[in-house]
């Protein structure tokens, strides 16, 4: 393990998004705040009548997940893909660094950005819904696990993509639909069949419900199942990303 190379790559990735905080941190934070205003303040009263529970606290875990997942994915995918387009990826390939150092260097930077946006989103939520943290360890585990999984998926997308249209395919046509159908703004228990059963095949449901259990103490699904799902996704995505980097898939010309 080249610890020095890993540390250097990780530091570079963190500094890269910190150079433009307005674009990488402030912009998604403003977007998430608008969700609180539109869905929470404007519609919260009506939704509370329909669900029988306070709506603003209910959507906080989902919005934290939304900011965390999107930014963890975007950081690794944009960073590696830009290096491929500019041809500077060669500098990394000839450096004395193995696929493990490359993987965790990029993923570590993506996790920092994702967690930063997620935690700042949670801080904004305090102004709207107050502070609630029923199970700190569960919350911490799901935050870290979600940041890791989406950082690795961003890396896989960047390695696979050859055009800007392809790098945008995952967030637009995969992540966005699964996220909004993942129980961010509603409870899957109130869905009619067969949609309730279909929702159980959406992995993002388990992540959102895991965070909801950790923060609020209630969940539509068992948090243990969500933790197992997250662990399997982490192992599977890591294996795919490591194999791609080890082979130099679409990296070595």
Phi, psi and omega in degrees: 000122178273088185296323180294317178295319178298314180297320180294315179295318178299315180297320178298318181294321179291316180296328182299313181278339177285342178291333181234065184296331179296324181275320188271333183241310186291318182300308177296332179292320177295318179299317180293323178299323178296327175298319178298317182293312185287306186277327183274300185286314185286317185252357186302318181299314180293319180293326179294322177296324182282323185264339181079014178217156179303128187276323182301309177299329182297322185272351182301310180301321180295321180287326173298315177300317182301311180293319181295309185296313182299316185282327174297318179294313185295326183294309181289320183294315182290320183297307182292321182293321178296322177296323177295314183295319182280346180084003181281355177297337179299325180299324179285323183292329181270351178287154180285061180229135179272179180298331179294315179295319178297315182300306186283337174293311178293314184295322179300317177296319178296322179295320180298315179295315180298315180293324179299313180292319180298315181290324176293324175298318178297321179296319177298323181298335180300327181288338184258320189236356183080177184261129175221130178210092185284318184226091185302316183294320178296316179300313181299318181295317180289325176297311180295315182297317179294317179299319181294311183300314183285334173294317179294319178297323176297321178295317178299317179297319181293320179294319182287323188288146176239346179226161178298327179297325181286324180292333178274352183297314184296307181294329185277314189254352178241300185293313184299309178298316181295326179292311183287341174261014185257019176082021179294316185252003182206164175265132181293342178294339181265003178280142175283160174286147007270005186295328178295316179293319180299324181299334181291347178265002178265111184298334182289336175301317183292325179290315179296314181292329176295316176295322180296321178294317181296321183275315188256341181087002178232150182201149177281344181228155179294129181297333178297321178294319178297320178296320178294317178300316180296319179295318179294319177296320180296314180294316181295313181293324178295318179298317180294313181296318180296318180295320178298314182291323180295322179277345186070032184302118180059019177248322179269120181271000000 
